[in-house]
């Protein structure tokens, strides 16, 4: 698909993968909106780029989402590409007093339910676009869980299933293309508690997304995600948890 002269929203766009995606898309003459919870962080990120607008919003807050959708439709005349990148994770071990349900609720609200809500509310604008796309950012852990990220892994597995179903359904009645970006460990502030310094740079993830747009490659196995995908379920689990 063509990825120039489009209006793009990147959630979680103030840092890490989201910011690198915004950087590359802004360089291709797109109008890019980045959103996140912290206004100062977003403004600093946008100030270093061209064609980028920062709008503070919490994607887990229904009021914020409704306002964000209305603002983009009014001020930008709609949306062509929605990139669902915002994420939340807890590093812990399952067991007594793990508070797994509480952590999972927080993770699923950001990683799964907010994506469903935002995507559905932007569908009218995306359907009206001559060439539109939706991107979900899942993870290598959508394929097999890491034991120290148990409910984060589950939320990404749920998002992987949703993305496949969404792609199938939208193909029946619309021209919207649905992409899934599946990175491995990435060196960002988000992943610093799980050894992120050993991960790939976020720029590599962004580069792979741009390449996938250009080739209409809908499931994007970044880095060693491709290797994990090729393994049996048992071998994949052992590789992630060694």
PyMOL commands that set and color helices and strands:
alter all, ss='L'
color gray80, all
select helices_A, chain A and resi 16-27+39-47+62-76+100-128+140-142+150-173+189-194+196-198+202-215+225-230+233-240
alter helices_A, ss='H'
color red, helices_A
select strands_A, chain A and resi 7-11+31-36+52-56+81-84+133-137+177-182+219-221
alter strands_A, ss='S'
color yellow, strands_A
deselect
rebuild
show_as cartoon
